Amino acid sequence: MSSRWTSPLLLIGAACVVAWLAVGAPLLVYSITLAVFGLPHVLVELRYVDERFRDRLSRPLLLGIGGLLTGIVLLRVTAFAGWTRQSLVPLELGLVVALVAAAGFAVGRRALGTRMLAGLAALVLAAGALWAPLTMLVLLAVLHNLTPVGFLAEALRGSARRRALLLCAATFGALPLVILSGLPELALEALGGRALDVSVLRLGTLRDHLGAFVPAPWQGDSLGVRVFSLAAYLQCLHYAVVLYVLPRLGRVEAAPPSPRRSQGWLSRHAFGLSVTTVSSVFLLWFALSFVEARTVYGFFAAVHAWVELPILLIALGGIGAVRPRAMAR
């Protein structure tokens, strides 16, 4: 076997193991990975996005994105004041529509395809906000796990990009379809290897947490469990790319170093130590009260999830326009 295929095959094999675990013990995989890697991946991804894209965004656009994200966080805070989730979600999605629209205007007239994509995304989000806001929010929570594919496509060039996207097609595309087919589920049930409610944290049962990834109409049948398993698997892949791959891509600059890239961030060593410290506190919080910690984590997750939409659209509008020196091979 050629050595250059060994690493991709190992990665696909590792993804298969994660998929197997996510089908066999979805609550365990979801809860442990969220508690251990949830907050670290948010902080690392925010740093990556800032360092890589800040110089491509105008100050008015940055202020607009910041204002809309602040509005989203404030909406989530009002939930503690007794507002119902049903009433707040449409407002949050409305702000997300504004984020997407802002990105569509920002890419300029030359990126017509990206503008059309932004317009279509805004229409779909607006329709979801009007007719099925909770379902739309849950589906976005699952689809959010695919965003690393866009970051890889933006950062890589040539054969490196083709190899990465082929690997993503297998791990982010083919394996999720296998999970949805129900075949791994049937195989594990035949072997007696499924433990849907097992977790080392005090969580209750899987049914208590299906709402994180499964729209309400699907929660009463086996499809709901499959979708949750799929989301738990994609969550693991998302964390792996964000925590392991993107920081290495971020060291390769797409343009000469700019003083703006280092503003507001600690050195990488100090940043890593700070992330580890804060995340350890959150891990203890998850162990003591998973639901409470997840609620607070939701503020951080909302910022990093929603900022990805305009950033990826802007990146798509300029993809290929800059050529990272070390990735041009």
N, C-alpha and C positions, 0 to 999 in steps of 0.2 A: 504494500500500500504506500502510495506517495506520501511523504511526510507532511506536505502542505495540506493534505486532507485530514490528517490526524486530529488537529485541533478542532475544526468544524464538526467532525463526527463525534468527538468527545463532548462538545457543547450540546449537540443535539441529543446525545445519550443522557447527559445531565438533565436537559429539559424534559426528556421522557420520564426520568425518575421523579422529578418535581410534579409532573402531570399525574403520575401514578399516585403519589402521596396526596395530591389535592383532591383526587377522586375518592381515595380510600378514607382520608381523614380531613375533610374540607375545613371544619371548624378549627381544628388544631393548626393547620397550615395558615389559615387566615389570621387567627388571633396571635400566634407567636411571631409571624413575620411583621405584622402591624406593630406589635408592642416593641419589637427589637429594632426594626429598620424604618418604621414609619416616619418619625420626626427626623432622623439623620438624612433620609433621602430627600425630604422637603428642603432642608437647609442646604444640602449639597447642590440640589438642582437649582435653587434660587441663585446661588453663587455662580453656577455655570451660566445660567441665562443672563445674569447681569454682566459678567465678564465678557461673554461672547457677543452679546447683541446690543449692549447699551450704546456703543458708538454709532450704531445704525439707526437709532431712534432719535427723532427731533425732541427738543425739550418740551414743546407743547404736547406731543404724543405721550411722552413719559408722564407729564403731569395729568393728562387725561386718563391714562391707564391706572396711575396711582389713585386718582380720585374715585374711579369706578370700583377698584378693588377695595378701597376703604368703605365705600357704600355697601359692598357685599358683606364685609366683616361686621359692619354695624347692624345689618339686617339679621345676621346670625346671633349677634349679642342680644337683640330685642326678643329673641326666643326665650331668654331667661325672664323677661318681663311678662310672660304669659301669652304672647302671640302664638297662634297655632302655626304649625309647619305648612299646612295647606294654604294659608294666606301669605306666607313669606316667600315660598318657593317661586311663584310667578314673578314677584318683584326681583328676586335674585336672578332669575333667567332673563328678565328684561335688561338688567345691567350687563349680563353676559352678551346679549344681542348687541348692546352698545359697544362692548369691547371688540367684537368681531367686525362691526361696521367701521370702527375707527381704524382697524388694521386694513380693511379694504380700501379706505381712502388713502392710507399712508403709503401703500405700495406704489402708487403712481399709475399713470395711464398706460405706461409701457407693459406692465404686468397685467394685461387684460384677463388672462386666464385665472390669475389669483383673485382679481377683483370679482369675477363671476363666481368663483368658489366661495369667497367671503359672503357675497350676496345670497347664494343658495344656503350656506350655513346659517346666516341670520334669519332667513325665512323659515327654515326648519325649526330653529330654536324658538322663534316667535310663535309658530304654530303649536309647538309643544307646551310653551308657557301658557297659551290660551286654553288648550283643550285637554292636555294630560300632563300637568307640570311635574307631579311626583314621579310618574313613569319616565318622563324625559330626564329628570335629574338622576334617577337610578341608572338609566342606560348610559348617561354621560360618565357616571362613576366607573362603569365597566370599560367604556371606550377610552377613557383617560389613560388606561394602562398601555395603550398602543402608541402614545406620544414619543417614546424613545426612538421608534422607527423613524419618525420625522427628523429628530435631532441627528441621528446617524446619517440620514440622507443629506442633510445640510452640511455636515462637517466633513464628510469623506468625498473623494473624487476618484474617477477612473475605476480601475479594477478593484480597489479597496471598497468602493461603494457597492459595486456589483456583488462582491463576495458577501458583504454585510447584509445587503437586501435579500440575497438568496437565503442566507441563514435566518433572517427575520421571517421570510416567507414560510420556512419550515417550522420555526418555533412560535412565532406570533400568529401564523395563519393556519398551517396544516394541523398542528397538534390541538389547537382549540376546536377545530371541526371534529377531530376524533373524539374529544371529550363530549361535545354536544351530541355525537352520534349515539352515545350510550353504551358503546362496545366495552370500554374499560370498566364501566359500572357493572355490566353483566358478568364480565370476567372475574372481577373482585368479589361479587356476590356469590358466584359459583365456588370460589376458593374460601369463602367466609372471611374475607379480608377487609371488610368495610366497617368503619367505626365513626359514624356521622357526628355523634355528639361528644366525642372524646376531646378533651383539652386539658392542659395543665393549669389553666387559669379558671377562675370562677365566672362562668359565662352563662350558665343555663344550657339550653339545647340549641341545636342548629336552627330550629324554627324561629327562635328568638332573634336571630341575626340575619335571616334571609333578606330582610328589607334593605340591608346595606347595598346589595347588588341585584336584587330580583324584584321586578315590578309586581305590585300586589296581585294582578290577575294570574300570575304564574306561580305563586307561592304555595298553592295547594296540591301540586302534582310533582312527578319526578323531574319534569323539565326545570322546575325551580331549583332543585338540588343540583342539577347538571350545570345550570347557569352560575350558581354560586361556586361550584368547583372550578369552572372555567375562570371566573373572576379571581379566585384565590391563586390559581396557577399563573394568570397574567400579572397579578400583583407581585409575585415572586420574580418574574422576568423583569418587570418594571424596576423593582428595587435593584436587581443585579446590574442592569445597564446604567442606571443613574449613579449608583455608588461605586461601581468598579470601572466602567468604560468611559463615561462622560468626563470625569476628572482628568483622565489621561488625554482625551481629545482636547480638553480645555487648555492644556499646556501648549498646544500648537496654535499659534495666533494666526488669524486670517488677515491681519494687517499689522503694520509696525506697532510696537507697544505704545499705549496711550496712557497718560497719567490718570485718566478717568477710570480705567479698568481696576485700579488698585484702591480707589476711594471707597471708604466705608467697610473694607474687609480686613480681617487680621491676616497675618502670614499663614501659609498653608499649614504649617506645623501647629501654630496657635489655634487656627480655625478647627483643625482636626481634634485637638484636645478639648476645645470648648464644646464641639458637637458631641463628643463622647461623654462629657460631663453632664450636659443638659439632657441627653438621651437616656443616660443612666437613671436620672431622676424620674423621667417620664416612664421608663420601664418599671420602676418601683411603683409608680402611680397606677400603671396598667395592672400590675399584680394585685394591688389593693382594691382598686375599683375600676374595672375595665370600661364600663359604660361611661363613667364620669370622665376618665382620661380620654376616651375616644371623642367625647363631646368637645373638650378643649382642643384636642388635636385637630378637630374639624376646622377650627379657625385658620390654622397654619395650612392645612390641606387645601382649603378653599382658595387661598391666595396663590399657592403654587399651581393648582390645577387650572384655575381660570386664566392666569397670566400666560399659560402655554398656548392658548388659542390664538390671541393676536400675534404672539412671537412667532409661532410656527407659520402662520399665514404670511407674515412679513418675510420670514426666511425663505418660504417657497417663492415669493415674489422676486427674490434676489439670488436664488440658487444657481450656482455656477458663475456668479458674478465675481466672487472672490475665490482665490485658490490657495488654501493653506499650503505653505511651502513643504512641510514634511509629509503631507498626505497626497501630493500630486502624482505620486508614482502609481 
